[in-house]
Amino acid sequence: MSVFLDHASTSPLRAVAREALDSALATLGNPSSVHAHGQRTREILEDARDQVAAACGANRSEVVFLSGGTEANNQAIKGIYWRRNQADPNRKVIVSAGTEHHALIDPIIWLVQHEGAELVELPAARNGEIDLGALAALIESRGDEIALISLMWLNNETGVITDIAKVTQLAATKDIPVHSDAVAALGHIPIDFVASGLTAMSISGHKVGSPIGIGALVVRRDFNPVSLLHGGGQERGLRSGTMNYALAAAFGAAAKEAVAELEERQARMRLYRDKLESEILAAIPEAIVTAAGTTRAEHNAHIIFPGVGSDSMLFLLDQRGISVSAGSACQAGVLGPSHVLLAMGHSPEDASSCLRMTLGHTTTESDIEALISAVKEVHPQALAASRI
């Protein structure tokens, strides 16, 4: 038996993405070349840009292709900070939250350590909701010092959705640019870049079923962050280098299909997730759904099993052919307390006792039934192992 319920780490390659990739790889040319071969690959690239833009509610000229979410977050955070701080050296404050992905937290910390920035973290409630009242108060008191605000649209661990439109409304009162890491959101909840009021937004292809290694930073047309890379000036001058038209084609095809089927898939994921959570809680009453009562994504079930080490549960489930996770897959495979749960006020013990089960386009009801059965079976073993 093989059951994959870790779609938040990466999602299985979609057939349409594979077909687009194979077709593009068979086409010779550099998209920057002016001859016919180059222009054929340029057409592939621009068709992909149209597809990605339509999938996330952006204008095509706002989509900058790059390698993925980490690069997009680095380009956004550093590029926006530098642009704003150069224009007004008084703007040194970056506002974010402790529940963010490390691909966003770490670039901010780098700016604090090397560029004199100041990080102000907004508090998160025990269920993962970001305190936007605290944001409003901060903007009121220090708005003229804030270089940018960066908050995830959908938390990759808990599935909690932040009211990005509210964030941008508050920021607009002091002309503060807002960036959002929407890597976990694209293809899983409806997103609309233009309507959101964001300045920039990070997205990644492999979360919606394209190959790993392609993503985009969506940047408002009237804003120009400082670039991390310098060279040929491709991609609006923000991402110099020969454009990867083949991976872009796969990303565009995957994003288009993911968004087209979103409404149907959300309804199915909600049924599966609710069945998963209700049956696990019935069997293990002490278990805690971390985001219960919040606005959250349908495909995410994040549960604390008090007194049980995440590593024990993961190992025992993996032995039964079931792949889930304890949180982000981007921490070099090192298990430890979830920094997201710690920021939400949970104890280190509970933050080391969680499982994240994320569903996707290949998930079936039999996958859910297999997971429920396995969790019921391994929980007593993992509990006993953790008490040794």
C-alpha positions as CSV (number, residue, x, y, z in Angstrom):
1,M,0.0,0.0,0.0
2,S,1.2,3.5,-0.8
3,V,-0.8,6.5,0.3
4,F,0.6,10.1,-0.2
5,L,-1.0,12.7,2.0
6,D,1.7,15.3,2.0
7,H,0.6,17.5,-0.9
8,A,1.8,20.6,1.0
9,S,5.3,19.4,0.5
10,T,4.9,18.7,-3.2
11,S,2.0,17.6,-5.3
12,P,2.1,14.8,-7.9
13,L,3.0,15.8,-11.4
14,R,-0.2,16.5,-13.5
15,A,-0.5,14.8,-16.9
16,V,-1.1,18.2,-18.5
17,A,2.1,19.6,-17.0
18,R,4.1,16.6,-18.3
19,E,2.7,17.0,-21.8
20,A,3.4,20.7,-21.8
21,L,7.0,20.1,-20.6
22,D,7.7,17.3,-23.1
23,S,6.3,19.5,-26.0
24,A,8.4,22.5,-24.9
25,L,11.6,20.5,-24.5
26,A,11.2,19.3,-28.0
27,T,11.2,22.9,-29.2
28,L,14.7,24.5,-29.8
29,G,15.5,28.1,-29.0
30,N,16.4,30.8,-26.6
31,P,13.4,33.0,-25.8
32,S,15.6,36.1,-26.0
33,S,16.7,35.4,-29.5
34,V,15.2,37.3,-32.4
35,H,15.2,34.5,-35.0
36,A,12.4,32.1,-35.6
37,H,13.6,29.4,-33.3
38,G,13.9,31.9,-30.4
39,Q,10.5,33.4,-31.1
40,R,8.9,30.0,-31.0
41,T,10.2,29.4,-27.5
42,R,9.2,33.0,-26.6
43,E,5.7,32.2,-27.6
44,I,5.7,29.1,-25.3
45,L,7.0,31.3,-22.4
46,E,4.4,34.0,-22.9
47,D,1.5,31.6,-23.2
48,A,2.6,30.1,-19.9
49,R,2.8,33.6,-18.4
50,D,-0.8,34.2,-19.6
51,Q,-1.9,31.0,-17.9
52,V,-0.2,31.7,-14.6
53,A,-1.6,35.3,-14.6
54,A,-5.1,34.1,-15.2
55,A,-4.8,31.4,-12.4
56,C,-3.8,34.0,-9.8
57,G,-5.8,37.1,-10.9
58,A,-2.8,39.1,-12.2
59,N,-1.9,41.0,-15.3
60,R,0.5,39.1,-17.5
61,S,3.1,41.8,-17.2
62,E,3.1,41.3,-13.4
63,V,4.3,37.6,-13.6
64,V,8.1,37.2,-13.2
65,F,9.2,33.6,-13.6
66,L,12.0,32.3,-11.3
67,S,12.9,29.1,-9.6
68,G,10.3,28.8,-6.9
69,G,8.9,30.1,-3.6
70,T,12.2,30.6,-1.8
71,E,13.7,32.7,-4.5
72,A,10.4,34.7,-4.9
73,N,10.3,35.4,-1.1
74,N,14.0,36.5,-1.1
75,Q,13.5,38.7,-4.1
76,A,10.3,40.3,-2.7
77,I,11.5,40.8,0.9
78,K,15.0,42.1,0.1
79,G,14.0,44.0,-3.1
80,I,11.1,45.8,-1.6
81,Y,13.0,46.6,1.6
82,W,15.9,48.1,-0.3
83,R,13.7,50.1,-2.6
84,R,11.7,51.6,0.3
85,N,14.7,52.1,2.6
86,Q,16.7,53.8,-0.2
87,A,13.8,56.2,-0.8
88,D,13.3,56.9,3.0
89,P,16.1,55.7,5.4
90,N,13.6,56.1,8.2
91,R,11.7,53.1,7.0
92,K,13.6,50.2,8.6
93,V,10.7,48.1,10.1
94,I,9.5,44.9,8.5
95,V,6.3,43.5,9.9
96,S,5.6,39.8,9.8
97,A,4.6,36.9,12.1
98,G,6.3,34.0,13.8
99,T,4.0,31.6,12.0
100,E,5.6,32.3,8.6
101,H,7.6,29.8,6.5
102,H,11.4,29.9,7.0
103,A,11.7,30.9,3.3
104,L,10.2,34.2,4.4
105,I,11.5,34.5,8.0
106,D,15.1,33.9,7.2
107,P,15.5,36.6,4.5
108,I,14.0,39.1,7.0
109,I,16.5,37.9,9.7
110,W,19.3,38.4,7.2
111,L,18.2,42.0,6.6
112,V,18.1,42.5,10.4
113,Q,21.6,41.1,10.8
114,H,23.2,42.7,7.7
115,E,21.2,45.8,6.7
116,G,20.0,47.3,10.0
117,A,16.3,46.3,9.5
118,E,14.0,45.8,12.5
119,L,11.6,42.9,12.6
120,V,8.3,43.3,14.4
121,E,6.3,40.1,14.7
122,L,2.5,40.2,15.0
123,P,1.1,37.9,17.7
124,A,-0.9,34.8,16.6
125,A,-3.8,33.3,18.5
126,R,-3.7,29.7,19.7
127,N,-5.7,28.7,16.7
128,G,-3.2,30.4,14.3
129,E,-5.1,33.5,13.4
130,I,-2.9,36.6,13.0
131,D,-3.9,39.6,15.3
132,L,-4.8,42.2,12.7
133,G,-5.9,44.5,15.5
134,A,-2.2,44.6,16.6
135,L,-1.3,45.4,13.0
136,A,-3.7,48.3,12.9
137,A,-2.3,49.7,16.2
138,L,1.3,49.2,14.9
139,I,0.5,51.1,11.6
140,E,-1.1,53.8,13.6
141,S,1.9,54.3,15.9
142,R,4.8,53.5,13.6
143,G,3.4,53.5,10.1
144,D,6.0,56.0,8.8
145,E,8.8,53.6,9.8
146,I,7.5,50.5,8.1
147,A,9.2,49.5,4.9
148,L,6.9,46.6,4.2
149,I,4.5,44.0,5.6
150,S,4.8,40.3,4.7
151,L,2.2,37.7,5.7
152,M,1.3,34.3,4.3
153,W,-2.0,34.1,2.5
154,L,-2.5,30.5,3.7
155,N,-0.3,28.9,6.4
156,N,1.5,25.9,5.0
157,E,1.4,24.0,8.3
158,T,-2.0,24.8,9.8
159,G,-4.1,25.8,6.8
160,V,-5.2,29.0,8.4
161,I,-6.2,31.7,5.9
162,T,-5.2,35.3,6.6
163,D,-7.5,38.2,5.5
164,I,-5.0,39.7,3.0
165,A,-7.5,42.2,1.7
166,K,-7.8,43.6,5.3
167,V,-4.0,43.7,5.6
168,T,-3.6,45.7,2.5
169,Q,-6.5,48.1,3.5
170,L,-4.7,48.9,6.7
171,A,-1.3,49.3,5.0
172,A,-2.7,51.7,2.4
173,T,-3.4,54.3,5.1
174,K,0.4,54.8,5.4
175,D,1.4,53.8,1.8
176,I,3.1,50.6,3.0
177,P,3.8,47.8,0.4
178,V,2.5,44.4,1.3
179,H,3.9,41.1,0.2
180,S,2.3,37.7,0.6
181,D,3.8,34.2,0.4
182,A,0.9,32.5,-1.5
183,V,2.8,29.3,-2.3
184,A,0.4,27.3,-0.2
185,A,-2.6,29.2,-1.5
186,L,-2.4,28.9,-5.2
187,G,-4.7,26.2,-6.5
188,H,-6.1,25.4,-3.1
189,I,-8.1,28.5,-2.3
190,P,-9.3,31.3,-4.7
191,I,-6.8,34.1,-4.9
192,D,-6.9,37.3,-7.0
193,F,-3.7,39.4,-7.0
194,V,-5.2,42.6,-8.4
195,A,-8.2,42.5,-6.1
196,S,-6.1,41.8,-3.1
197,G,-4.3,45.1,-3.1
198,L,-0.9,43.4,-2.7
199,T,2.3,44.8,-4.0
200,A,3.9,41.4,-4.5
201,M,3.1,37.7,-4.1
202,S,5.1,34.5,-4.2
203,I,3.9,31.3,-5.9
204,S,5.4,28.0,-6.8
205,G,4.7,25.4,-9.5
206,H,5.3,22.1,-7.7
207,K,2.5,22.8,-5.2
208,V,0.0,22.6,-8.0
209,G,1.4,19.7,-9.9
210,S,4.2,21.0,-12.1
211,P,7.9,19.9,-11.8
212,I,10.0,21.3,-9.0
213,G,12.2,24.3,-10.0
214,I,9.7,26.8,-11.3
215,G,7.7,29.6,-9.6
216,A,6.9,33.2,-10.0
217,L,7.0,36.5,-8.1
218,V,3.9,38.5,-9.0
219,V,4.8,42.2,-8.8
220,R,2.5,45.2,-9.3
221,R,3.2,47.0,-12.5
222,D,3.9,50.3,-10.9
223,F,6.4,48.9,-8.3
224,N,10.0,48.0,-9.1
225,P,11.9,46.1,-6.3
226,V,15.7,46.2,-6.3
227,S,16.9,43.0,-8.2
228,L,18.9,40.3,-6.5
229,L,20.4,39.2,-9.8
230,H,22.2,41.3,-12.5
231,G,22.8,40.3,-16.1
232,G,20.8,40.4,-19.2
233,G,17.8,42.1,-17.6
234,Q,15.2,39.4,-18.4
235,E,11.9,39.2,-16.6
236,R,11.4,42.9,-16.1
237,G,15.0,43.2,-15.0
238,L,14.2,41.2,-11.8
239,R,15.5,37.8,-12.9
240,S,18.3,37.9,-15.3
241,G,19.2,34.7,-17.0
242,T,18.0,32.6,-19.9
243,M,14.3,32.0,-19.3
244,N,13.2,28.4,-18.6
245,Y,10.4,28.2,-21.1
246,A,9.9,24.5,-20.7
247,L,9.3,24.5,-16.9
248,A,7.2,27.7,-17.3
249,A,5.0,25.8,-19.8
250,A,4.5,23.0,-17.3
251,F,3.7,25.5,-14.5
252,G,1.2,27.3,-16.7
253,A,-0.6,24.1,-17.6
254,A,-0.7,22.8,-14.0
255,A,-1.9,26.1,-12.6
256,K,-4.7,26.4,-15.2
257,E,-6.0,22.9,-14.5
258,A,-5.7,23.3,-10.7
259,V,-7.8,26.5,-10.7
260,A,-10.3,25.1,-13.2
261,E,-11.1,22.2,-10.9
262,L,-10.8,24.1,-7.6
263,E,-14.4,24.4,-6.7
264,E,-15.1,20.7,-7.2
265,R,-11.9,19.6,-5.4
266,Q,-12.6,21.9,-2.5
267,A,-15.9,20.3,-1.9
268,R,-14.4,16.8,-2.1
269,M,-11.4,17.8,0.2
270,R,-13.8,19.2,2.8
271,L,-15.7,15.9,3.0
272,Y,-12.4,13.9,3.2
273,R,-10.9,16.2,5.8
274,D,-14.0,16.3,8.0
275,K,-14.2,12.5,7.9
276,L,-10.5,12.2,8.8
277,E,-10.7,14.7,11.7
278,S,-14.0,13.4,13.1
279,E,-12.9,9.8,13.2
280,I,-9.5,10.5,14.6
281,L,-11.0,12.7,17.3
282,A,-13.6,10.0,18.1
283,A,-10.8,7.4,18.5
284,I,-8.3,9.7,20.3
285,P,-10.4,12.3,22.2
286,E,-7.3,14.2,23.5
287,A,-6.1,15.0,20.0
288,I,-6.3,18.7,19.0
289,V,-7.2,20.1,15.6
290,T,-4.9,23.2,15.7
291,A,-6.9,25.4,13.4
292,A,-10.4,24.5,14.5
293,G,-12.9,27.4,14.4
294,T,-10.8,29.5,12.0
295,T,-11.1,30.2,8.3
296,R,-8.9,27.5,6.9
297,A,-8.2,25.5,3.7
298,E,-10.2,22.4,3.0
299,H,-7.3,20.2,2.1
300,N,-5.3,20.6,5.4
301,A,-5.7,18.6,8.7
302,H,-3.2,19.6,11.3
303,I,-3.5,17.7,14.5
304,I,-1.6,17.5,17.8
305,F,-1.4,14.1,19.5
306,P,-0.4,15.1,23.1
307,G,2.3,13.0,24.6
308,V,3.3,11.4,21.3
309,G,6.4,12.3,19.4
310,S,5.9,13.3,15.8
311,D,8.9,11.2,14.8
312,S,7.3,8.1,16.3
313,M,4.1,8.6,14.5
314,L,5.8,9.4,11.2
315,F,8.0,6.3,11.4
316,L,5.2,4.0,12.2
317,L,2.9,5.4,9.5
318,D,5.7,5.3,6.9
319,Q,6.2,1.6,7.7
320,R,2.6,1.1,6.6
321,G,3.2,3.0,3.4
322,I,1.5,6.3,4.4
323,S,3.3,9.6,3.8
324,V,2.3,12.5,6.0
325,S,4.5,15.1,7.7
326,A,5.1,17.0,10.9
327,G,5.2,20.4,9.2
328,S,7.3,22.1,6.5
329,A,9.5,19.8,4.4
330,C,12.0,22.6,4.0
331,Q,13.9,22.3,7.2
332,A,16.5,19.8,5.8
333,G,14.7,16.8,7.2
334,V,15.3,17.8,10.8
335,L,12.5,17.2,13.2
336,G,11.9,19.4,16.2
337,P,9.2,21.5,17.7
338,S,7.1,23.3,15.1
339,H,8.1,27.0,15.1
340,V,4.5,27.7,13.9
341,L,2.9,26.0,16.9
342,L,5.4,27.7,19.3
343,A,4.4,31.1,17.8
344,M,0.8,30.1,18.4
345,G,1.4,29.7,22.1
346,H,1.6,25.9,22.2
347,S,4.1,24.1,24.5
348,P,7.3,22.7,23.1
349,E,5.9,19.2,23.9
350,D,2.8,19.8,21.9
351,A,4.7,21.5,19.1
352,S,6.7,18.2,18.9
353,S,3.6,16.1,18.8
354,C,1.8,17.1,15.6
355,L,1.0,15.7,12.2
356,R,0.1,17.6,9.1
357,M,-2.0,15.7,6.6
358,T,-2.6,17.5,3.3
359,L,-4.8,16.2,0.5
360,G,-4.7,16.9,-3.2
361,H,-5.9,16.2,-6.6
362,T,-4.9,12.5,-6.5
363,T,-6.4,11.8,-3.0
364,T,-9.2,9.2,-2.8
365,E,-11.6,8.1,-0.1
366,S,-9.7,4.9,0.2
367,D,-6.5,6.9,1.1
368,I,-8.4,8.6,3.9
369,E,-9.8,5.3,5.2
370,A,-6.3,3.8,5.1
371,L,-4.9,6.8,7.1
372,I,-7.6,6.7,9.7
373,S,-7.1,3.0,10.2
374,A,-3.4,3.4,10.5
375,V,-3.5,6.3,12.9
376,K,-5.8,4.3,15.2
377,E,-3.4,1.3,15.0
378,V,-0.1,3.2,15.5
379,H,-1.1,5.8,18.1
380,P,-1.0,3.4,21.1
381,Q,2.5,2.2,19.9
382,A,3.8,5.7,19.5
383,L,2.4,6.8,22.8
384,A,4.1,3.8,24.5
385,A,7.4,4.6,22.7
386,S,7.3,8.2,23.8
387,R,6.9,7.3,27.4
388,I,10.0,5.1,27.5
